[in-house]
Amino acid sequence: MTSENKIQSGSLVLYKIRPALVESVGEKYEIRFQDGKTKRVRRKDIRLLHPGPVKDLESALAGPAGDPQEAWELLQGEVVSLAELAELVYGGYTPASAWAAWRLLQEDLWFEGSVNAVRSRDAETVARLREERERKAREAEEQAAFMERLKKGRLADEDRRRLGEVERLALGRGDRSRILSSLDLPQTPEAAHALLLRCGYWPEEYDPWPARQGVALASPDLPLPPLPDEARRDLTHLQAWAIDDEGNTDPDDAISLEGDRIWVHVADVAAVVKADSHLDLAARERGATLYLPEGAVPMLPPALTEQLGLGLQEVSPALSFGFRLGANGEVEEVEVAPSWIRARRISYDEAERRLQEPTFAPLHELTRRYREARRARHAAEIELPEVDVKVVDGEVVIRPLPRLASRRMVTDAMLMAGEAAARYALKHGIAIPFAVQPEPEEIRRPQTLAEAYAYRRLFRPSNAALSPDRHFGLGLELYARATSPLRRYMDLVVHQQLRAHVTRGTPLSRAAVGERVAAAQAAGGAIRRAERLANLHWKLIWLKRHPQWRGEAVVVALEERKAVVIIPQLALEARIRRSEDLLPDQRLALTVQAVDVPAQSVHFRRI
């Protein structure tokens, strides 16, 4: 059947796996396919199915009916040709039955082999193949029904398992989804997020941004060692004030005044969290406490805050920084000591009301002097709107943060403590991460919102460095972050180093501190991104829930086609279409036009 002289004009042949009709025979064979296209091929490129003559290719491919099972049973253990298989299954060897037999062989269920050698599969293999194909057919049917439900947004309970691959992509834990491919959607977390919202897998409020940044979403669950039994300086005779926002749950600093000597007391975390301990490694991995509108994820076990938070017990252990303010506004006469203090917790609002009382007035004056000295060294004063975003019982609450004198007083006291820590470390040769920031190309004193926005864009980020240098934005020649060891790993490293020195231990080497700085910076960057994106997410949810919102925006920058505006009520930066009448610091009335939560974008319209 495969000899040269049997292929002639009108024969039915195979070219690769395509059926074709031989139109002419010569040095090469001209063949025609079902679609009417022709091709000149060599003899070795085609296989004979039937010698013909075939006049109508379409009729030849309309296969007859037949039952392959009977032939399969008869041919057990035998080898036959395709022509013999066609006769057994379809009752004759014709172009149509030859093509049908070839297709039967290609189905690879009952038979296997080639045109010249066809064999029956064994019963066990046939049963296995039939079961597998039936399973695949069921799965294909189920997948088709699932895709239809997905498009209509009517998910069944079993569909949630299928959407796991989309969720992994939406959370940044995968890079491809077959479901997105089948819907011709981009393989992006944003597209996956949008699909999960459309089909109802996620509620619109679901916040995927922290998970997408890869930050830890649970505090470490580790046992706490006891507070060491060691000598501490007794400062319980001083009135210590832990001033914070209402509802703050991790008070880690307090302020006292002893004559003209200022004391900043900080939770003594390093007394319990030793370098390279399990607690230290867990804090290093996280980098900082994650503050989200829906709640905080502490860097350290919450039980540690209960034990060490200032003012949460009648007497609190602290690492206290004592210093005086020199004539030139620099911190001097620094001492660092583990201590016992009695801290009273009050809010910024209460402190604001009491600034002129004898308790707070002297401290208020000292911090004012310090702030003026920093201003003289060009400390940046960039006052852009700030808000506090919280999710309370499912409701998004956005509260503008007022610029209170009490908040400035506490901020300056903490900066003093940071300067004190840096000066102490430098004097005693202790390796710590100093906070540094280079000077911008231009120094300005912004007076308006647009000027503040433009000035901020000139600044390069503050960084941690093992060598002391100026922090331009704060107006300080030396500075280290040292007042939040419960919440920031870099502060904890400073405490571990200073504490080792004052308790006659051995501080870490410069190289070891450098390793910790690198780890903390990497983790801290992810924390900051997660917080920024989560805050924006909930602002957009708030706008979605208030589609009729109207409010005021301030123009802060003019681009070629867009104007950048800030909405003070929301501390939200947005872009609107630029028009010729817009000017910097111009106030506009806006309303919401469209909010896209997955894309984190919002469009406003002037009214």
N, C-alpha and C positions, 0 to 999 in steps of 0.2 A: 504493500500500500504506500510505502514511502519511496519507492524507486522513482528514478528521474522521469521515465516515460509516462507515469500516471498523472503528473501535473500538466494540465493542458488548458487551453482557453475554455472558460466556463467552470473550472474547478473551484471548490470552496476550500480556502486555505486559512491558516492562522498566521498573522504577522504579530509577533510577540504574543499578546493575548487578545488581539482584535480580529474578528472575522473579516474576510475580504474575498472578493470575486476576482479570479484571474481574467484579465481582459485580453492579454496577448502574451505570447511566449517567444523569447529570443535570447540574446546574450544575457539580458535581464528580463525579469518578469514585471509586467505592468499590472498592478492590482488596483481595485476600487473598493473603498470602504462604504459603510452605511450612509455617511454624510455626503457621499458623492465625490469626495476628494480622491485623487489617484496618486500612486507612488511607484517608482521603478526600484525594484529590489533584486538582490541576488538570491539564487536558489537556496543557499544555506540559511537565509533569513526567514523562510516560510516553512510551514508544515501542512501536509495535506490532511484535510478532514474528509472530503468526498471528491471523487474525480469529476463529478458532474454528469452531464452539463447542467449548470445552474443559469437560468435566464433572469430570474428575479431574486435579488439578494434578500429583500424584505421577506418574501415568502419562505425562503430557505431558513430564515432565522426564527420563524414562527414555530416554535417547538411543539411536537405532539405530546399528548398525555401518556403517562406511563407510571408503573409502580416499581421503584427500584428495589424494594425490599425482597421480592421474590427472586430477582436476579442475584442479589447479594447473597441470599441463602444458597443458591445453586452454585455460585462461583467460589465458595469457601475452599481455600487451598489451591485454587487454579489461577493461571495467568492468561489473559485474553487480550485481544486487540480492541481498539475503540469501536471498530465496525461490528465485532461480535457483541460487544456490550450494547450497542444500539439495537441490534436484532433481538437480543434477549429482553431488553426493557421496553422497547417501542414497537417490536414486531416486524422490523425491517431496517435495512440500511439505506437511508435516503439522506439527501443534504440536510433536511430538517432534523432527522433523528441523529445524524452525526453531530450536528451542532448541539442538540439537547444532551447527548451523551457527554460531550466535552464539558458542557456546563455542569453536568452531574459530577464529573471527575473534579472540576474546580471547586465544587462545594465542599469537597474533602471530608464528607461524612461517611458515606457507605463505601466508597472506593478510594484508592490511592494509586499513584503510578504515573505513567505517561501514555501518549497516543498508542505506542506499540506494546505496552505492558501494563495492563490494568489488573489490580488485585483487590479482593474484598478485604475490608478491615475486619479485625476480630470483634466479637460481640461486646467485650468489655470496653474497647475503645469507642465503639459506636454509642454505647450507653453513656459513657463519660462525655463525649462530644455533644450528644443531644441535650444532656442535662446542662452543660455549660452554655449552649446556645439558647436554650429556653431561659436560663437565668439572665443572660445578656439582653434577651428580648424583653423580659420583664423589667429589667433595670432601665432599658431605653424608654419603655412605655411610662414607667414611673418618673423618669427624668423629664419626659415631655410634659407630663401632667404637672410636675413641680414647676417647670419653667412657665407654664400657663398661669399657675397660681401666683408665681412671683411677679409676673407682669401685671396681674390684676390687684396685687397687694392683699391677697387672701391666703395667708399661710396656714398650713395644717401643722399639728404638733410635731410630726416627724420631719418637717422641713427645717427646723432649727439646726438639726445635726448637719444637714447638707450645707447650710450657710456658714458653717464654721470656717471654711477656707476664705470666705469673703471677710468675715470678722477678723481673721488673722492678718489679712492685708490691711484692713482699716486700722488696726492697732499697730501696724509697723512690724509685725512678727512674721510676715510672709511677703513674697514679692510677686506672686502670680495667683490668679484665680481662673479656673476653667469656666466658672459661671459668668464672670465679667467678659471673658473672651466670647462666649456664646451669645452674649448680648451686645457685642461690638462696643464695649465700654473700655476706657483706658485702664491700664493696670496701675492705678494710683490709689493711695489711701483715701484721697478725697472722693474719688468715684465709688470706691467700696462703701465709704461712709454714707454717701448720698443714696446708694441702693438700699442699704440696711434701713435707712429712714423711710424710703418710699414704700418698702414692703412691710413695714411695721415690726421688723426684727428688733430694732432699737427705737426707743421713744426719742422724740426730737431733742429732749433735754440731755440725752446721754453725752457725757464728756469723754472723748477718747484721747484727748491731747496728752495728758500725763503718761498714759501707757505707751503712746506712740513715741514719746521721748525716751522711753526705757528706764524711767525712774522707779524706785521702789515705792509700792503703793501700800505698804504695811510697815509699821515700826518694828524694830528687832525684838524678838521674844527671847530674852536672855536673862539669866539670873544676875542679881546685883550683889557685888561684894559689900561688906559692911564698911562704914566710914572708919578710917584708921583712927586708932586711939593715939593721938599725938598732941603736942602742945599747940595751943592756939592763942592768939592775942585776944584778950577780952575787950571788945568794943561795944558791949551791950549797954553801956551807959550813954551812948550816943543815940540820938533820934535818927533812925534810918528810914528813908521814904522810898518805897518801890512804886514809882509812878508809871502807869501804863494806860493803854486803851481799856475802856470798859469791856469786861468779858475776857480779858487776856488770861490764858491758862498756863503760861510758862514764864513767870517772873524771874528774870535772871540778873537783875541789877537794882541797886538802891544807892541813895546819896545821903551823906551826912556832912555836917559842917561842925568843925571843932575850932572855934575861934576863926582865924583866917585860913585854917588848914581844911582842905576838901578831902573827903573820903568817898571813893566810889567802890562799893562792895559788889562783887560779882559771884554768882553761884559757884561753889568750889567743886566743879565737875571733875577736874583732874585729880582730886583726892581719891576718887572712886574709879575713874576711867584711866587706867594706866596705859602707857604707850605699848602698842602691839598686843594688848589684851583682846579678848573676843568683842568686848564693847567698843574698843577703839577701832577695830577692823570693820565692825558694822557701821560705825559713824563715818569712817573714812569712805566706805563704799557709797554711802548716801550723800555725803558732802554737806548737807544742810537739812533742816526741817523743811518739808514741802508744805507751803501754805496755799491751799486751794479754797475757792469760795464755798465748796461743799464740805470742807473740813481740813484739818491739818494732819500730816503724816510725820510724826516726830522722828528726828534723827536718832534719838536714844529712847530706850524704853520709857513709857509714860510714868512708871513707878519711880524712876530716877528723878523726874521733875517733882513728884510729890515729896520725895526725900530731901531734895536740895533746893527747890524753888524758894526764893527769898520771901519770907512772910507767910509761907504755908505752914510752918511750925512756929511755936512760940519763940524758939531760938534757932537761928539758921547758921550753918557753916558757910563761910565765904572766903574768897581770896580778895583781900582789900588793898586798894591802891590809895596811898596817902600822898599828898603833894600840896605845894603852895603855888600861887600864881605870881610870877615875877613882874617887875616893873614894865618889861617889854612885852608882856602877855604870853610868855612861855612858861611851861610847867617846870618846876624845879623842886629840889629837896624831896625826891621821890623815894618812897619805901613801899615794899610789897610784903604782905604778911598773911598767912592763914589766920582766920579770925572767927569769933562768934559775934553775931549781931542780932538785934531785935528790929525787924523790919515791919513797917506798917504799909499796907497796900492802899493806894488811892488812885483815882483816875486823873487824867489830864484836866478834865473839866473842873474837878474839885481843886486841883492845884492852881488852876487859872484864877479861881475865885479868891485864892489865899496868897497870891504873889506879893501883896503889899504888907502881909502880916510879918511880925518879927521872925517867924519860923523860916519863911522862904525869901524875904526881901534881900538879906545879905548874899545868899546863893544866887539869886536872880541878878544882882549887881555884878558879882564875880564872873558869871557866865556871859553877861553883856560885855564886860571888858575883854574877855577872851575872844568873843565874836568880833569885836571891833579890831583887835589885833590881827585876827585872821583876814578880815576885810582889807586891812592895810597891806597884807601880803597877797592881795588879789583873789581871795577866796571867792569862788563862783557863787552867785546868787541867782539861780535859775528857778523861778517859781512858776511851774506849770501846774494845771489843775490835777488834783489827786482825789481818788475816791476809794472807798472800801466796799468790796463786792462780797456779799454773803448769800448763801442759799439756806433759808430758814424754813423748815417744814415745807419744802418744795417751792417756796416763793423766793424770787430773786430780789434781794434788797441792795440797792446801790446808795451809799451814803457819802456825800462829799466830805472830805477831811478839812476842817477849818484850820487856818494857820494860827495856832495858839502860841502865845508867849511861853506858856508852860512847856510845850513841846520843844520849842527852841532851847529853853533852859536845860532840859534833860539831854537833848542832842549835844549841846556844847559840853555838858558835864561828861558825857560818854566819850566825846572827842578828846577831852583832857585826859581821861583814863587811858585812851589809846596812845596818846603822846607819851604819857608817863610810862606805859609798858615798853614803848619803843626806846625811850631814853635809858631806862633801867637795863634793857637787854644790851644796848650798845655799850654802856659803861662797863658792864660786867662780861662782855664778850660772849653773850649767849646767842646762839643761832635761832632766829625766829623768822617767820614770814612778815616782812614789812609791806605795808600797802603804799604803792607809789602811783603817781599819775604825771605824765609829761605836760609841759605847758603847751597850750594851743598856739597856733601861728599868730593869733591876734587876741588881745585881752580887751574885753568889753564890759560895760556896766548896763545890762539890758534894763529898759524901763517899761517895755510893753510886752505883751504875750508873744507877738511876732518876733521881737528882738530876742526874747528868751529862747524861743524855738530855734532861731538861727544860730544863737551862740552855742546851744547844746550840740548842734551838729558839728561844731568845730572840735569838740572834745574827743580824745582817744580814751579807751576804757581804762579804768583803774586796774592794776595788776598786783600780784604778790611777787616779791623779790627778796632774795636772801641778803642783798646789800641795801643799806638804808639810802633813801633818796627822797626828794620832795614829793609831796602829794599836792599838786597845784590846785585841784578843785576845792580842797579843804583849806588851803592856805596854811599848810603845816610843813615844816622842814623835816619832821620825823613823825611817823604814825604807824600803828599796828592795830588791827581789829582785835579787841580783847574783851569785849563786854557781853558776848553772847555765846558762851561755850556750850550751853544747852542746845543751841539752834544752829551753830555754824562750826564745821570741823576745823577751819583755819583758826578760829578763836580758841578752840580746845587745844590745838598744838601750841599756841602761844602760852596758854596756861600750864600745859605739861612742862614746857621748858622753864618758865619762870619758877614754877613750884619746885621743880627738881633743884634749882639753884638755891632757893631760900630755905629748903629743908635739908640742904647739904647732900643732895643726891647727885647723880650724873646726868646732865642734860644730853639730849641726842646730838649727834654730829651734824655738821652743816649738810653733808650729803644725805643723811637720813631725813632731815627736815625737808630738803629739796624733793625727795621722793613723795613725801606726804603732800607737799604743795601741789605737785603735778596731779596727783590723784584727786585732791580736793577741787582743783580748778576744773578738771574734766567733769566730775560729778556735779559741781556747782553750776556749770554752764547748762547742763541738762535740766537742773532744778529751775533755773531762771526762765528758760524757754517754756517749760511746762507751766509755770505760774503765769507767765505773760499770755500764753495761748489759752489757758483755762479761763483767765479773767475776761479775755475778749470773747470767748465762747459764751459765757454767761451774760455778758452785755448784749450779745446778739439775741440770746434767748429772751432777755428782757424786752428788746425791741420787737421780736416776733409776737410777744404777748401784748404789746401796746402798739398795734398797727396804725392807730390814729395819732401817735405821738407827734407833737410839735415842740420845737425848742430852739434855743439860740446857739449859734456857732460863731467862732471868731476866725477870720482869715489869718493864717500864720505864714503862708508862703504862696508864691505865684509861680507855677510851672508853665511850660509852653502851652499846654492845652487844658491843664487842670489847676484848680486852686486847692491847696491843702488847708483844711479847717480843723479846729479843735472844738469839740462840744464840751464845755466845762461841766455840765450836769453829769456827764458820763465819763469824763476824762478820756474821750474817744477821738482818735485822729481819723479823718476821712478825706476823701477827694471828691470834689464836685466839678462840674464843667465850668471852665473859666469864661468869664465875659469881660468886656472892656471896662465895665464900671467898678470892678472889684479892686480894693486897695488893702494893703496890710493893716491888720487890726480892725478891719471893718466887721461889724456885727451883722449876722444874717439870720433870718428865720428859716428853719428847715423842717421838712416832714419826711417820714420814711417812705421810700419808694419800693425797695425790695431788699430782703435779707436772705443771704445764702449761708446757712450755718456750716455745712461741710467745707465750703471754700473760704470761710471766715471773711466774708465780704458783705458790705452793706452799701446801698445806694440811697442817697438823699436827694430831695428836690427842693429848690428854693420856693418859698411862698411869700 
